[in-house]
Amino acid sequence: MNTPYAWQTTTARPSGAIFDEGLRQHMLRVYNYMGIGLVVTGLVAFFVASTPALYVPIFQTPLKWVVMLAPLAFVFFFSFRLHAMSAATAQMAFWAFCAVMGLSLASVFLVFPGASIARTFFITATMFGTTSLYGYTTKRDLSKFGSFLIMGLIGIIIASLVNIFLGSSLLQFAISIIGVLVFTGLTAYDTQSIKEQYAEGYGQEANNKMAVFGALSLYLNFINIFQLLLSLTGQREE
């Protein structure tokens, strides 16, 4: 998710050690939000998957389509309501989104064994951490890759929708491979963007809001990498 932020108020940018400390605290807030969001998603997914009274009426009825599409509806909500939200509202909406995503991902625990999920999560965390660190520390301008990555993302979405009807395992394999590359690239790109947006010197309220939406971007990258890797390397329940 790469939505430009156009905040209305700006303040003078601090310099030196004050700016560096502010940036460090801002990035730490972003990663904390993202990490807590992943915990919320995991707990909800595990709870639903381990409670037949919940997952049976959801995943064995047409209601499953509502649950699967609900996260996408939240993403559109964030996109259209971005500038109208307060920081507190954005944070609450983010936690709600993470919970809904957990409901959607409960099926993962029904299809894959715990060991496979844990292994894929560790691989995803390693890939994500390494790539995000690169995006934060590199002096190379990654913005020139943004358009290419967005086009790749659009292509993945279109191919995934088409494959719902085709059911091609070969196409799904290609989507997973390309998807991992695209979302890994987006992780570095988004991390650098979050860093640069803070450097523009916006006010405290805008910075708090940017931290939430920055966490959302990184969260989505992490979740997508995890799901795609799981489809590639996960061992399904027999």
ZIFEN-V830231 format. One record per helix or strand of 2 or more residues. SS is the DSSP state (~ for helix, > for strand). FROM is the first residue (numbers start at 1). TO is the last residue. If there is no record, write none. Layout:
BEGIN
((SS FROM TO) (SS FROM TO))
END
This chain:
BEGIN
((~ 16 49) (~ 52 59) (~ 63 81) (~ 87 104) (~ 106 111) (~ 114 137) (~ 143 166) (~ 169 199) (~ 204 233))
END
